[in-house]
Amino acid sequence: MNVGDVLGPGRWVEVDQERVDAFAEATEDSQWIHTNRQRAAAGPFGTTIAHGFLTLSLLPDLWFELAGDGGYRLTVNYGVNRVRFPAPVPVGSRVRASFRIEDVEPVEGGEQARIAATVEREGHEKPVCVAELVFRFLR
């Protein structure tokens, strides 16, 4: 893992209503723009949309699919910096992620990396999520 390395874009992931409803239940965030199809149809997006945090929560899996375990014994989500959701993810959309290694520094037992993540929606230029992930890779 080197500063400047780019991984992705990865595979497309469909964000369906079942996934959104399960996330709403798990997080107790059942706001109508996510879960009420009838009301959302008349709302600002014309349909239900995914929670921003659902989109963010896809990033670790999408990272590991591209990067693998790197030979590390354990990888820990240490934090997230500068998270933004510039555009919505309407239910039925497909998203995918790309990553860029911004910084790697030694920590006790391994390395810590800051990784710029960008999630895009199929057919749209504006990203739906941008964030700086902080992972610890332990040997």
DSSP file (Angstrom, degrees, kcal/mol; ACC not computed):
  #  RESIDUE AA STRUCTURE BP1 BP2  ACC     N-H-->O    O-->H-N    N-H-->O    O-->H-N    TCO  KAPPA ALPHA  PHI   PSI    X-CA   Y-CA   Z-CA
    1    1 A M              0   0    0      0, 0.0     2,-0.4     0, 0.0   103,-0.0   0.000 360.0 360.0 360.0 119.7    0.0    0.0    0.0
    2    2 A N    >   -     0   0    0    101,-0.0     3,-2.3    99,-0.0    99,-0.3  -0.937 360.0 -95.7-127.0 146.2    1.6    3.2   -1.2
    3    3 A V  T 3  S+     0   0    0     -2,-0.4    99,-0.2     1,-0.3     3,-0.1  -0.352 113.1  26.8 -56.3 132.8    0.5    6.9   -1.1
    4    4 A G  T 3  S+     0   0    0     97,-3.1    -1,-0.3     1,-0.3    98,-0.1   0.171  84.3 139.8  96.3 -16.9   -1.1    7.7   -4.4
    5    5 A D    <   -     0   0    0     -3,-2.3    96,-2.6    95,-0.1     2,-0.4  -0.349  38.6-153.2 -59.7 139.0   -2.3    4.2   -5.2
    6    6 A V  E     -A  100   0A   0     94,-0.2     2,-0.4    -3,-0.1    94,-0.2  -0.964   9.6-169.0-117.4 132.6   -5.8    4.1   -6.7
    7    7 A L  E     -A   99   0A   0     92,-2.6    92,-3.0    -2,-0.4     3,-0.2  -0.981  34.9 -53.6-120.0 131.4   -8.2    1.2   -6.3
    8    8 A G        -     0   0    0     -2,-0.4    90,-0.2     1,-0.3     2,-0.2  -0.433  19.1-124.5 105.5-179.0  -11.3    0.9   -8.3
    9    9 A P        -     0   0    0      0, 0.0    -1,-0.3     0, 0.0    89,-0.2   0.374  61.4-162.2 -72.9 154.0  -13.8    1.6   -9.4
   10   10 A G        -     0   0    0     87,-2.1    53,-0.1     1,-0.2    52,-0.1  -0.002  31.8 -49.0 -90.9-162.1  -15.2   -1.6   -8.0
   11   11 A R        -     0   0    0     51,-0.1    86,-0.3     1,-0.1     2,-0.3  -0.269  59.8-102.6 -71.1 156.7  -18.4   -3.6   -8.7
   12   12 A W        -     0   0    0     84,-0.1     2,-0.5    -3,-0.1    84,-0.2  -0.620  32.5-158.9 -78.3 139.9  -21.8   -2.0   -8.9
   13   13 A V  E     -B   95   0A   0     82,-2.8    82,-2.4    -2,-0.3     2,-0.3  -0.988  12.7-134.6-121.9 124.7  -24.1   -2.5   -5.9
   14   14 A E  E     -B   94   0A   0     -2,-0.5     2,-0.8    80,-0.2    80,-0.2  -0.628   8.3-151.5 -79.5 134.7  -27.8   -2.2   -6.2
   15   15 A V        +     0   0    0     78,-3.0    77,-3.4    -2,-0.3    78,-0.5  -0.855  27.8 176.9-105.8  95.2  -29.5   -0.2   -3.5
   16   16 A D     >  -     0   0    0     -2,-0.8     4,-2.0    75,-0.2     3,-0.3  -0.463  44.4-103.8 -98.1 170.9  -33.0   -1.7   -3.3
   17   17 A Q  H  > S+     0   0    0      1,-0.2     4,-3.1     2,-0.2     5,-0.2   0.847 118.7  59.3 -63.7 -34.4  -35.9   -0.9   -1.0
   18   18 A E  H  > S+     0   0    0      2,-0.2     4,-2.2     1,-0.2    -1,-0.2   0.917 107.5  45.9 -60.3 -43.4  -35.3   -4.1    1.0
   19   19 A R  H  > S+     0   0    0     -3,-0.3     4,-2.2     2,-0.2    -2,-0.2   0.918 114.0  48.6 -64.8 -43.9  -31.7   -2.9    1.9
   20   20 A V  H  X S+     0   0    0     -4,-2.0     4,-2.6     2,-0.2    -2,-0.2   0.917 111.9  48.9 -63.3 -44.1  -33.0    0.6    2.8
   21   21 A D  H  X S+     0   0    0     -4,-3.1     4,-2.4     2,-0.2    -1,-0.2   0.901 110.8  50.2 -63.5 -40.8  -35.8   -0.8    5.0
   22   22 A A  H  X S+     0   0    0     -4,-2.2     4,-2.4    -5,-0.2    -1,-0.2   0.901 112.1  47.8 -64.3 -40.3  -33.3   -3.1    6.8
   23   23 A F  H  X S+     0   0    0     -4,-2.2     4,-2.2     2,-0.2     6,-0.3   0.912 110.3  52.3 -65.7 -42.2  -31.0   -0.2    7.4
   24   24 A A  H  X>S+     0   0    0     -4,-2.6     5,-1.4     1,-0.2     4,-1.1   0.913 112.0  46.0 -59.4 -43.4  -33.9    1.9    8.6
   25   25 A E  H  <5S+     0   0    0     -4,-2.4     3,-0.3     1,-0.2    -2,-0.2   0.923 112.9  49.1 -66.3 -44.1  -34.9   -0.8   11.1
   26   26 A A  H  <5S+     0   0    0     -4,-2.4    -2,-0.2     1,-0.2    -1,-0.2   0.842 121.9  33.8 -65.5 -33.2  -31.3   -1.4   12.3
   27   27 A T  H  <5S-     0   0    0     -4,-2.2    -1,-0.2    -5,-0.2    -2,-0.2   0.460 102.7-125.2-102.3  -2.7  -30.7    2.3   12.9
   28   28 A E  T  <5 +     0   0    0     -4,-1.1     2,-0.6    -3,-0.3    -3,-0.2   0.823  69.7 131.3  58.3  33.4  -34.2    3.3   13.9
   29   29 A D      < +     0   0    0     -5,-1.4    -1,-0.2    -6,-0.3    -2,-0.1  -0.800  17.1 155.7-114.9  86.4  -34.2    6.0   11.2
   30   30 A S        +     0   0    0     -2,-0.6     5,-0.2    -3,-0.1    -1,-0.1  -0.098  13.2 163.4-104.6  34.1  -37.5    5.4    9.4
   31   31 A Q    >>  -     0   0    0      1,-0.1     3,-2.4     3,-0.1     4,-1.3  -0.239  49.3-115.9 -53.3 141.4  -37.9    8.9    8.0
   32   32 A W  H 3> S+     0   0    0      1,-0.3     4,-1.9     2,-0.2     8,-0.3   0.759 110.6  67.8 -57.5 -29.9  -40.5    8.8    5.2
   33   33 A I  H 34 S+     0   0    0      1,-0.2    16,-2.7     2,-0.2    -1,-0.3   0.706 111.7  35.9 -65.3 -15.3  -38.0    9.8    2.5
   34   34 A H  H <4 S+     0   0    0     -3,-2.4    -2,-0.2    14,-0.2    -1,-0.2   0.756 132.8  19.3-101.0 -33.0  -36.4    6.4    3.0
   35   35 A T  H  < S+     0   0    0     -4,-1.3     2,-0.9    -5,-0.2    -3,-0.2   0.636 100.2  78.3-121.7 -17.9  -39.3    4.1    3.8
   36   36 A N     X  -     0   0    0     -4,-1.9     4,-2.8    -5,-0.2     5,-0.2  -0.792  50.7-176.3-104.1  96.3  -42.7    5.5    2.7
   37   37 A R  H  > S+     0   0    0     -2,-0.9     4,-1.8     1,-0.2    -1,-0.2   0.880  80.8  49.6 -60.4 -41.6  -42.9    4.9   -1.1
   38   38 A Q  H  > S+     0   0    0      2,-0.2     4,-0.8     1,-0.2    -1,-0.2   0.952 115.9  40.7 -65.5 -49.3  -46.3    6.7   -1.5
   39   39 A R  H >4 S+     0   0    0      1,-0.2     3,-0.9     2,-0.2     4,-0.3   0.903 114.4  53.4 -65.9 -40.3  -45.3    9.8    0.3
   40   40 A A  H >< S+     0   0    0     -4,-2.8     3,-1.4    -8,-0.3     6,-0.6   0.826  97.3  65.8 -65.1 -31.1  -41.8    9.8   -1.2
   41   41 A A  H 3< S+     0   0    0     -4,-1.8    -1,-0.2     1,-0.3    -2,-0.2   0.830 108.1  40.6 -59.6 -31.0  -43.3    9.6   -4.7
   42   42 A A  T << S+     0   0    0     -3,-0.9    -1,-0.3    -4,-0.8    -2,-0.2   0.403 105.1  93.7 -94.7   1.0  -44.7   13.1   -4.1
   43   43 A G  S X  S-     0   0    0     -3,-1.4     3,-0.7    -4,-0.3    -3,-0.1  -0.054  97.9 -79.8 -87.0-170.9  -41.6   14.3   -2.4
   44   44 A P  T 3  S+     0   0    0      0, 0.0    -3,-0.1     0, 0.0    -4,-0.1   0.690 127.3  41.3 -67.7 -20.0  -38.5   16.2   -3.6
   45   45 A F  T 3  S-     0   0    0     -5,-0.3    -4,-0.1     2,-0.2     3,-0.1   0.521  99.8-127.6-106.5  -7.7  -36.8   13.1   -5.1
   46   46 A G  S <  S+     0   0    0     -3,-0.7     2,-0.3    -6,-0.6    -5,-0.1   0.451  84.8  32.0  76.6  -0.2  -39.9   11.4   -6.7
   47   47 A T  S    S-     0   0    0     -7,-0.3    -2,-0.2   -14,-0.1     2,-0.1  -0.954 102.1 -66.9-166.5 174.3  -39.1    8.1   -4.9
   48   48 A T        -     0   0    0     -2,-0.3    43,-2.8   -14,-0.1     2,-0.3  -0.436  49.5-152.7 -71.1 153.1  -37.5    6.8   -1.7
   49   49 A I  B     -F   90   0B   0    -16,-2.7     2,-0.1    41,-0.3     3,-0.1  -0.907  17.6-103.6-126.8 155.8  -33.8    7.4   -1.2
   50   50 A A        -     0   0    0     39,-3.0    39,-0.4    -2,-0.3     2,-0.1  -0.424  41.8-102.0 -71.9 150.0  -31.1    5.6    0.6
   51   51 A H     >  -     0   0    0      1,-0.1     4,-1.8    -2,-0.1     3,-0.4  -0.475  25.5-127.5 -64.2 141.9  -29.8    7.0    3.9
   52   52 A G  H  > S+     0   0    0      1,-0.2     4,-2.4     2,-0.2     5,-0.2   0.907 112.2  54.5 -57.4 -40.5  -26.5    8.7    3.5
   53   53 A F  H  > S+     0   0    0      1,-0.2     4,-2.1     2,-0.2    -1,-0.2   0.771 101.6  58.0 -69.3 -24.0  -25.1    6.6    6.2
   54   54 A L  H  > S+     0   0    0     -3,-0.4     4,-0.8     2,-0.2    -1,-0.2   0.947 108.0  46.9 -64.8 -47.6  -26.2    3.4    4.4
   55   55 A T  H >< S+     0   0    0     -4,-1.8     3,-1.0     1,-0.2     4,-0.4   0.932 113.0  49.1 -58.0 -46.3  -24.1    4.5    1.4
   56   56 A L  H >< S+     0   0    0     -4,-2.4     3,-1.5     1,-0.2    -1,-0.2   0.885 104.8  59.2 -59.5 -39.6  -21.2    5.3    3.8
   57   57 A S  H 3< S+     0   0    0     -4,-2.1     4,-0.4     1,-0.3    -1,-0.2   0.664  94.9  64.8 -69.2 -15.3  -21.5    1.9    5.5
   58   58 A L  T <X S+     0   0    0     -3,-1.0     4,-2.2    -4,-0.8    -1,-0.3   0.706  82.1  83.5 -74.7 -19.6  -20.9    0.1    2.1
   59   59 A L  H <> S+     0   0    0     -3,-1.5     4,-2.8    -4,-0.4     5,-0.2   0.871  82.4  53.4 -60.9 -44.8  -17.4    1.4    1.9
   60   60 A P  H  > S+     0   0    0      0, 0.0     4,-2.6     0, 0.0    -1,-0.2   0.935 113.0  44.8 -57.3 -44.0  -15.5   -1.2    4.1
   61   61 A D  H  > S+     0   0    0     -4,-0.4     4,-2.0     1,-0.2    -2,-0.2   0.921 114.3  48.7 -64.5 -42.7  -16.9   -4.1    2.1
   62   62 A L  H  X S+     0   0    0     -4,-2.2     4,-1.2     1,-0.2    -1,-0.2   0.858 111.5  51.4 -66.3 -34.0  -16.2   -2.3   -1.2
   63   63 A W  H >X S+     0   0    0     -4,-2.8     4,-3.2    -5,-0.2     3,-0.6   0.958 110.6  46.9 -63.0 -52.0  -12.7   -1.5    0.0
   64   64 A F  H 3X S+     0   0    0     -4,-2.6     4,-2.2     1,-0.3    -2,-0.2   0.825 105.7  59.6 -65.5 -30.7  -11.9   -5.2    1.0
   65   65 A E  H 3< S+     0   0    0     -4,-2.0    -1,-0.3    -5,-0.2    -2,-0.2   0.889 117.3  32.2 -62.2 -37.7  -13.3   -6.4   -2.3
   66   66 A L  H << S+     0   0    0     -4,-1.2    -2,-0.2    -3,-0.6    -1,-0.2   0.864 130.8  32.2 -85.1 -39.6  -10.7   -4.4   -4.2
   67   67 A A  H >< S-     0   0    0     -4,-3.2     3,-0.5     1,-0.2    -3,-0.2   0.685  87.1-155.8 -96.3 -20.7   -7.8   -4.5   -1.7
   68   68 A G  T 3<  -     0   0    0     -4,-2.2    -1,-0.2    -5,-0.4    -2,-0.1  -0.274  52.9 -55.7  67.1-165.3   -8.1   -7.8    0.0
   69   69 A D  T >   -     0   0    0     -4,-0.1     3,-2.2     1,-0.0    -1,-0.2   0.546  60.8-138.7 -89.6  -5.6   -6.7   -8.3    3.5
   70   70 A G  T <   -     0   0    0     -3,-0.5     3,-0.1     1,-0.3    -2,-0.1   0.654  61.7 -68.6  61.9  15.0   -3.2   -7.1    2.3
   71   71 A G  T 3  S+     0   0    0      1,-0.3    -1,-0.3     2,-0.0     2,-0.2   0.537  99.3 138.8  80.3   5.6   -1.6   -9.9    4.5
   72   72 A Y    <   -     0   0    0     -3,-2.2    -1,-0.3     1,-0.1    67,-0.2  -0.559  56.2-138.2 -84.4 149.9   -2.7   -8.1    7.7
   73   73 A R  S    S+     0   0    0     65,-1.7     2,-0.3     1,-0.3    66,-0.2   0.837  85.3   4.3 -70.4 -34.9   -4.1  -10.1   10.6
   74   74 A L  E     -C  138   0A   0     64,-1.8    64,-3.3    -5,-0.1     2,-0.4  -0.994  57.2-156.0-155.6 140.6   -6.8   -7.5   11.3
   75   75 A T  E     -C  137   0A   0     -2,-0.3     2,-0.4    62,-0.2    62,-0.2  -0.991  17.2-166.1-120.9 132.6   -8.1   -4.3    9.8
   76   76 A V  E     -C  136   0A   0     60,-2.8    60,-2.6    -2,-0.4     2,-0.8  -0.956  25.0-126.1-121.7 133.3  -10.0   -1.8   12.1
   77   77 A N  E     +C  135   0A   0     -2,-0.4    58,-0.2    58,-0.2     3,-0.1  -0.696  32.7 176.7 -71.0 113.3  -12.1    1.1   11.1
   78   78 A Y  E     -     0   0A   0     56,-2.8     2,-0.3    -2,-0.8    57,-0.2   0.730  52.7 -50.5 -95.0 -25.7  -10.4    3.8   13.1
   79   79 A G  E     -C  134   0A   0     55,-1.5    55,-2.6    -3,-0.1     2,-0.4  -0.967  42.0-115.4 171.3 176.3  -12.5    6.8   11.9
   80   80 A V  E     -C  133   0A   0     -2,-0.3     2,-0.3    53,-0.2    53,-0.2  -0.993  24.9-166.0-139.8 130.6  -14.0    8.8    9.1
   81   81 A N  E     +C  132   0A   0     51,-3.3    51,-2.8    -2,-0.4    -2,-0.0  -0.834  63.0   5.4-113.8 152.9  -13.1   12.4    8.2
   82   82 A R  E    S-     0   0A   0     -2,-0.3     2,-0.4    49,-0.2    -1,-0.2   0.848  73.3-175.6  49.1  53.5  -14.8   14.9    5.9
   83   83 A V  E     +     0   0A   0     -3,-0.2     2,-0.3    48,-0.2    48,-0.2  -0.654   6.5 170.4 -82.4 133.7  -17.9   12.9    5.0
   84   84 A R  E     -C  130   0A   0     46,-2.4    46,-2.2    -2,-0.4    44,-0.0  -0.988  29.3-155.9-140.7 150.5  -20.3   14.5    2.5
   85   85 A F        +     0   0    0     -2,-0.3    44,-0.2    44,-0.2    43,-0.1  -0.742  19.3 173.4-123.1  80.3  -23.3   13.3    0.6
   86   86 A P        +     0   0    0      0, 0.0    42,-0.2     0, 0.0    -1,-0.1   0.714  66.4  20.1 -66.0 -22.5  -23.4   15.6   -2.5
   87   87 A A  S    S-     0   0    0     41,-0.2     2,-0.0    40,-0.1     0, 0.0  -0.985  83.2-106.0-146.5 153.4  -26.3   13.8   -4.2
   88   88 A P        -     0   0    0      0, 0.0   -37,-0.1     0, 0.0    41,-0.1  -0.292  17.8-135.8 -77.1 163.7  -29.0   11.4   -3.3
   89   89 A V        -     0   0    0    -39,-0.4   -39,-3.0    39,-0.1     3,-0.1  -0.875  22.5-151.3-117.3  93.6  -29.2    7.7   -4.0
   90   90 A P  B >   -F   49   0B   0      0, 0.0     3,-2.0     0, 0.0   -41,-0.3  -0.370  33.6 -93.2 -63.1 143.3  -32.7    6.9   -5.2
   91   91 A V  T 3  S+     0   0    0    -43,-2.8   -75,-0.2     1,-0.3     3,-0.1  -0.318 115.8  36.6 -56.9 137.9  -33.9    3.4   -4.5
   92   92 A G  T 3  S+     0   0    0    -77,-3.4    -1,-0.3     1,-0.4   -76,-0.2   0.253  91.1 125.6  97.6  -9.4  -33.1    1.1   -7.4
   93   93 A S    <   -     0   0    0     -3,-2.0   -78,-3.0   -78,-0.5     2,-0.4  -0.327  54.9-134.1 -75.2 161.2  -29.9    2.9   -8.2
   94   94 A R  E     -B   14   0A   0    -80,-0.2    28,-2.9    28,-0.2     2,-0.3  -0.961  23.3-173.3-116.1 139.7  -26.5    1.2   -8.5
   95   95 A V  E     -BD  13 121A   0    -82,-2.4   -82,-2.8    -2,-0.4     2,-0.3  -0.889   7.0-178.4-127.9 158.1  -23.4    2.6   -6.8
   96   96 A R  E     - D   0 120A   0     24,-1.8    24,-2.7    -2,-0.3     2,-0.3  -0.967  16.0-132.6-150.5 163.8  -19.7    1.8   -6.8
   97   97 A A  E     - D   0 119A   0    -86,-0.3   -87,-2.1    -2,-0.3     2,-0.3  -0.872   9.6-165.3-125.8 152.7  -16.6    3.1   -5.1
   98   98 A S  E     - D   0 118A   0     20,-2.1    20,-2.3    -2,-0.3     2,-0.3  -0.946  14.6-158.3-127.8 152.7  -13.1    4.2   -5.9
   99   99 A F  E     -AD   7 117A   0    -92,-3.0   -92,-2.6    -2,-0.3     2,-0.4  -0.963   9.5-167.2-135.2 147.3  -10.3    4.7   -3.3
  100  100 A R  E     -AD   6 116A   0     16,-2.1    16,-2.7    -2,-0.3     2,-0.6  -0.991  26.4-125.9-135.6 128.1   -7.0    6.6   -3.2
  101  101 A I  E     + D   0 115A   0    -96,-2.6   -97,-3.1    -2,-0.4    14,-0.2  -0.614  31.0 174.5 -73.4 118.2   -4.3    6.1   -0.6
  102  102 A E  E     -     0   0A   0     12,-2.9     2,-0.3    -2,-0.6    13,-0.2   0.801  62.1  -4.8 -93.9 -35.6   -3.7    9.6    0.9
  103  103 A D  E     - D   0 114A   0     11,-1.5    11,-2.3  -101,-0.1     2,-0.4  -0.976  51.7-166.3-161.7 142.3   -1.3    8.8    3.7
  104  104 A V  E     + D   0 113A   0     -2,-0.3     9,-0.2     9,-0.2  -101,-0.1  -0.997  16.6 171.3-133.3 130.2    0.3    5.8    5.4
  105  105 A E  E     - D   0 112A   0      7,-2.6     7,-3.0    -2,-0.4     2,-0.1  -0.989  35.0-104.5-138.0 148.8    2.0    6.0    8.8
  106  106 A P  E     + D   0 111A   0      0, 0.0     2,-0.3     0, 0.0     5,-0.3  -0.451  38.2 175.4 -71.1 142.2    3.4    3.4   11.2
  107  107 A V  E >   - D   0 110A   0      3,-2.3     3,-2.5    30,-0.2     2,-0.1  -0.905  49.7 -65.6-134.5 165.7    1.5    2.7   14.4
  108  108 A E  T 3  S+     0   0    0     -2,-0.3     3,-0.1     1,-0.3     0, 0.0  -0.329 123.6   5.3 -55.6 121.1    2.1    0.1   17.0
  109  109 A G  T 3  S-     0   0    0      1,-0.2    30,-3.3    -2,-0.1     2,-0.3   0.481 135.8 -20.2  85.3   3.9    1.6   -3.3   15.4
  110  110 A G  E <  S-DE 107 138A   0     -3,-2.5    -3,-2.3    28,-0.2     2,-0.3  -0.921  86.4 -48.9 168.2-140.5    1.0   -2.1   11.9
  111  111 A E  E     -DE 106 137A   0     26,-2.4    26,-3.2    -2,-0.3     2,-0.4  -0.922  27.6-145.2-132.3 155.9    0.1    0.9    9.8
  112  112 A Q  E     -DE 105 136A   0     -7,-3.0    -7,-2.6    -2,-0.3     2,-0.4  -0.988  22.1-167.8-119.6 133.8   -2.6    3.5    9.7
  113  113 A A  E     -DE 104 135A   0     22,-2.8    22,-2.1    -2,-0.4     2,-0.5  -0.948  19.6-147.6-125.0 142.5   -3.9    4.8    6.4
  114  114 A R  E     -DE 103 134A   0    -11,-2.3   -12,-2.9    -2,-0.4   -11,-1.5  -0.944  25.9-170.1-101.6 126.5   -6.0    7.7    5.3
  115  115 A I  E     -DE 101 133A   0     18,-2.9    18,-3.1    -2,-0.5     2,-0.5  -0.970  18.6-139.7-127.5 119.2   -8.0    6.7    2.2
  116  116 A A  E     -DE 100 132A   0    -16,-2.7   -16,-2.1    -2,-0.5     2,-0.4  -0.662  25.5-166.4 -76.9 125.4  -10.1    9.0    0.1
  117  117 A A  E     -DE  99 131A   0     14,-3.4    14,-2.1    -2,-0.5     2,-0.4  -0.937  10.7-173.8-117.6 137.0  -13.3    7.3   -0.9
  118  118 A T  E     -DE  98 130A   0    -20,-2.3   -20,-2.1    -2,-0.4     2,-0.5  -0.994   6.5-161.9-130.4 126.2  -15.7    8.4   -3.7
  119  119 A V  E     -DE  97 129A   0     10,-3.1     9,-2.6    -2,-0.4    10,-1.3  -0.929  12.3-167.5-108.1 128.1  -19.0    6.7   -4.3
  120  120 A E  E     -D   96   0A   0    -24,-2.7   -24,-1.8    -2,-0.5     2,-0.4  -0.825  16.8-131.8-114.0 153.9  -20.7    7.3   -7.6
  121  121 A R  E >   -D   95   0A   0      5,-0.5     3,-2.1    -2,-0.3   -26,-0.2  -0.879  39.0 -98.8-102.7 134.7  -24.2    6.5   -8.9
  122  122 A E  T 3  S+     0   0    0    -28,-2.9   -28,-0.2    -2,-0.4     3,-0.1  -0.256 106.8  12.2 -55.2 128.8  -24.5    4.8  -12.2
  123  123 A G  T 3  S+     0   0    0      1,-0.2     2,-0.4     2,-0.0    -1,-0.3   0.506 109.5  96.2  84.7   4.9  -25.2    7.3  -15.0
  124  124 A H    <   -     0   0    0     -3,-2.1    -3,-0.3     1,-0.1    -1,-0.2  -0.981  57.6-155.3-131.7 141.2  -24.5   10.4  -12.9
  125  125 A E  S    S+     0   0    0     -2,-0.4    -1,-0.1    -5,-0.1    -2,-0.0   0.881  73.4  84.6 -78.8 -39.7  -21.3   12.5  -12.7
  126  126 A K  S    S-     0   0    0      1,-0.1    -5,-0.5    -6,-0.1    -2,-0.1  -0.461  84.2-120.2 -70.5 128.5  -21.9   14.0   -9.2
  127  127 A P        -     0   0    0      0, 0.0    -7,-0.2     0, 0.0     3,-0.1  -0.277   9.7-150.1 -65.3 154.4  -20.7   11.7   -6.4
  128  128 A V  S    S+     0   0    0     -9,-2.6     2,-0.3     1,-0.3   -41,-0.2   0.616  81.4  14.9 -98.3 -17.2  -23.2   10.5   -3.9
  129  129 A C  E     - E   0 119A   0    -10,-1.3   -10,-3.1   -44,-0.2     2,-0.4  -0.939  57.9-179.8-156.9 134.2  -20.6   10.2   -1.1
  130  130 A V  E     +CE  84 118A   0    -46,-2.2   -46,-2.4    -2,-0.3     2,-0.3  -0.998  21.1 152.2-131.0 138.6  -17.1   11.4   -0.5
  131  131 A A  E     - E   0 117A   0    -14,-2.1   -14,-3.4    -2,-0.4     2,-0.7  -0.991  43.6-124.1-159.0 157.5  -15.2   10.6    2.7
  132  132 A E  E     -CE  81 116A   0    -51,-2.8   -51,-3.3    -2,-0.3   -16,-0.2  -0.940  32.6-156.1-108.9 109.7  -11.7   10.1    4.1
  133  133 A L  E     -CE  80 115A   0    -18,-3.1   -18,-2.9    -2,-0.7     2,-0.5  -0.579   4.6-154.4 -83.2 145.8  -11.6    6.7    5.7
  134  134 A V  E     +CE  79 114A   0    -55,-2.6   -56,-2.8    -2,-0.2   -55,-1.5  -0.959  20.3 176.8-121.9 111.3   -9.0    6.0    8.5
  135  135 A F  E     -CE  77 113A   0    -22,-2.1   -22,-2.8    -2,-0.5     2,-0.5  -0.872  21.8-147.5-113.2 145.4   -8.1    2.3    8.7
  136  136 A R  E     -CE  76 112A   0    -60,-2.6   -60,-2.8    -2,-0.4     2,-0.6  -0.970  10.4-159.4-109.5 127.6   -5.6    0.6   10.9
  137  137 A F  E     -CE  75 111A   0    -26,-3.2   -26,-2.4    -2,-0.5     2,-0.4  -0.931  12.9-163.6-108.2 113.5   -3.9   -2.4    9.4
  138  138 A L  E      CE  74 110A   0    -64,-3.3   -64,-1.8    -2,-0.6   -65,-1.7  -0.816 360.0 360.0-108.2 138.5   -2.5   -4.7   12.1
  139  139 A R              0   0    0    -30,-3.3   -29,-0.1    -2,-0.4    -1,-0.1   0.428 360.0 360.0 -86.4 360.0    0.1   -7.4   11.6
